[in-house]
Amino acid sequence: MAEQLEKGAWVSGNPALTILIYPTAGEPFALTTTDFDTEASAVDELVSAFSSGTPLRLTDRHENEGDTTLVLNVANIIAIRVLPLAAGGKTGQYL
């Protein structure tokens, strides 16, 4: 689990991934999370949530604001894109 340092930086053994979420209604949004060990494990967990129809729980990390936990109903999501934070939006996998 990530730990917050005094200056607000997050330390985690997991990579920071950007998750782009495209809901059935409303504007797409992005969150940065360290909930997954790898990009592949993030994709596997997201596919599992879609397949089983179970809610998806993600933690959005902000250096200055702390954590926000989101619980998403996958029935209301059209697509999700997972990409490494370092990619700058140029790569990634769509689900």
C-alpha positions in Angstrom: 0.0 0.0 0.0 1.2 3.5 -0.7 2.5 5.7 2.1 2.5 9.5 2.1 5.7 11.4 2.9 5.7 14.7 4.7 5.9 16.7 1.5 2.9 14.9 0.0 4.8 12.6 -2.4 3.5 9.0 -2.7 5.8 6.0 -2.2 4.6 2.6 -3.5 6.2 -0.5 -4.9 3.5 -0.4 -7.6 3.7 1.7 -10.8 1.5 4.7 -11.2 -1.1 4.0 -13.9 -3.5 6.4 -15.5 -7.0 4.9 -16.0 -9.2 6.7 -18.5 -12.9 5.9 -17.9 -15.5 6.5 -20.6 -19.0 6.4 -19.0 -22.2 5.8 -20.9 -23.3 9.3 -20.0 -21.2 12.4 -19.2 -17.6 13.2 -19.9 -14.7 10.8 -19.8 -12.4 11.2 -16.8 -9.0 10.0 -15.7 -7.5 8.9 -12.5 -4.0 8.0 -11.4 -3.7 4.9 -9.2 -1.1 2.6 -7.7 -3.6 -0.1 -6.9 -2.1 -2.7 -9.3 1.3 -4.5 -9.4 1.6 -4.1 -13.2 -0.3 -2.8 -16.2 -1.2 -6.4 -17.1 -2.7 -7.0 -13.6 -4.8 -3.9 -13.9 -6.2 -5.1 -17.3 -6.9 -8.5 -15.8 -8.8 -7.1 -12.8 -10.8 -4.7 -15.0 -11.7 -7.5 -17.4 -12.8 -9.6 -14.4 -15.0 -6.8 -13.1 -16.6 -6.4 -16.5 -17.1 -10.1 -17.0 -18.7 -10.6 -13.6 -20.6 -7.3 -13.5 -19.2 -6.5 -10.0 -18.4 -3.0 -8.9 -14.9 -1.7 -9.4 -13.1 0.0 -6.6 -10.1 2.2 -7.4 -8.0 4.7 -5.4 -7.2 8.0 -7.1 -3.9 9.4 -5.9 -3.2 13.1 -5.6 0.0 14.4 -4.2 -1.6 17.5 -2.7 -5.1 16.3 -2.0 -4.5 12.7 -0.7 -6.5 9.7 -1.8 -10.0 9.4 -3.1 -11.7 6.0 -3.3 -14.1 5.5 -6.3 -16.6 2.7 -6.6 -17.7 2.3 -10.2 -20.7 0.5 -11.6 -19.2 -1.2 -14.6 -22.6 -1.5 -16.2 -22.4 2.3 -16.8 -19.0 2.3 -18.5 -18.5 2.0 -22.2 -14.7 1.7 -22.2 -11.6 1.9 -20.0 -8.1 2.7 -21.1 -5.1 1.7 -19.0 -1.7 3.4 -19.6 1.5 3.9 -17.7 1.9 7.4 -16.2 5.2 7.8 -18.1 3.4 7.1 -21.5 1.9 10.6 -21.6 -1.3 9.3 -23.3 0.5 7.8 -26.3 0.1 4.0 -25.5 -2.1 1.8 -23.5 -4.8 -0.8 -23.7 -8.5 -0.3 -24.2 -11.1 -2.6 -22.6 
